[in-house]
Amino acid sequence: MYEVSVRLGQAAIRRLFPKSFGELDKRLNNKTVELLKLKRWDLAERIFSYALQIPKDLRSRGEMEYYFLINLCIARKFAGKEFTSRLNSVDWTPFHPKYHFAVAVLQDRFTAANHRGDR
């Protein structure tokens, strides 16, 4: 029921209030990160997958797509599922070091993460 209510609420509000995409994306990410904290890996995975499928014209511009992707990979990793193909679907090289850090930790490259994500 939680997933259905999130999907319906997001779909309705995005169509009714197109100027709210940034706030909706932040809230969707933050609420779903709460599921990660509760170790609700499968539910978090489904909602982050949904977030990544929201049409581009109904999403904010910028980095939220990458937050969704990294958090999806976190959910998949801790659920014991394959996540590296999704993680590697992006060339992280030009991104801010915070992304390099997240990718390094997901890949268990702790030495690289210790160096602020430098490759």
N, C-alpha and C positions, 0 to 999 in steps of 0.2 A: 504494500500500500504506500509505503514511503516513496519508493521510486515512481510510482504512478502519479502521486501528488506533486512531486518535484517536476516531472515532465509536463504535466498539465498546467501547473502554475507558471513555469518558465515560458511555455509556448504562448499562453494567453497574454501574459504581461509583456512579452517581447513584441507581440503584434499590436497591443493597445498603446504601449508607451515606448516608441522607438528611440527616444532620447535617453532611455535608461539602460542601454546595453552594458555600459561600463559597470554600473552598480550591480546589475543582475549577474554579470560574469563574476565579479568579486564575491558576491553572496553565495553563488553556486559553488565556487571553489572553496570558500571558507567553511560552508556547511558540510561539504563532502570531505574536507580535511578532518572535520570532527569525526566522521565515520572511520577514517584511518586511525585516529587516536583510540577509537573504541575497538579496533581490530576487526571491523566489518569489511574485510577485504573485497568480498564478492559484490556487495552492494555498492561500495565505493567505486569498484571497477566499472560496474554498469552505468553509474551516474557520470563518471569521467568520460566513458565511451560516448554516452549521450551528448555531453558537453562538446566533445570534439566533432560531433555530427551536426551540430546546430549550423544551419546555413550561414555563410560568411556575411550575408546582408542582414542577418539578425544577431550578429555578435559585435562586440567592441573590437576596435583595431588595437594592435599592439601585442603585448607579451602574454596575455591570459591564455591563449592557445597553448603556449609552451608550458605554463604552469599546469594546465589540464593534462598535457602529455606526460610530464614528469610525475605528476601525482598518480596518473593511471599506471605508469610503470612501477611506482611504489606499491600500489595495490596488487598488481599482478605478481611482483616479486615475492611479497609476503604471503600471497595465496599459494605460492609454489608453482606459479605458471611462467611460461616463457614471456619475456618482456623485452629482450634485447633488440629484436627486429624493429619494434615500435620506437624504442629509444634511438636506435641508429638510423631511423628514417629521416632524421634531421642532421645536417652538418652543423655541429655546435661550435665549430672553430671561431666564427666571428662574434659569438655571443659574449655577454658579460661574464666575468669570472664566477659569479654565483651559479650560473648554469654548468660551468665546467666542474665546479665543486659537487653539485647534485649528481651529475652524470658519473663522476669518479666514484662517489659513494655507492651509487646504484650498482656499479660494475665491480665493487669491492676493491677498488684501486685506492686504498687508504693513504698511501704515500703521496700520490698525486693530489688527493683531497687535502692532505696536510699542507700542501704547497699552494693552497687557494685555487685548486682546480687546474693548475698549469699542466699542460700535456707534455 
